[in-house]
């Protein structure tokens, strides 16, 4: 396996970008949209074992956000991008065209409410923007 593509990655920037994405989620799903998000998921939240495995879910969430930040960093590195404006554009592009649309495709088939599409889709866009700005500025 050729791992040359990983040689120029700023791993600290990827870690910080993943953490920023993760902490955005803490704000997004508590202070900003917590009440509405819980109302859309009330059937799941009221199950007896709803909190079972919460630590594992949080760890896996962070790992996935780290992977997203790594992917953004690979794009930034391979295309030799830099600066917050480039990060903003890259975050919007990847967040809307990949993240939010993937969520919505699943939600259409699962017949989830539009409000849930918006909360989760916009979170993905915002997380991609933050992560992309970090990796594009911190080369």
Secondary structure by P-SEA (a helix, b strand, c coil): cccccccccaaaaaaaaaaaaaaaaaaaaccccaaaaaaaacccccccccccaaaaaaaaaaaaaaaaaaaaaaaaaaaccccaaaaaaaaaaaaaccaaaaaaaaaaaacccaaaaaaaaaaaaaaaaaaaaaaaacc
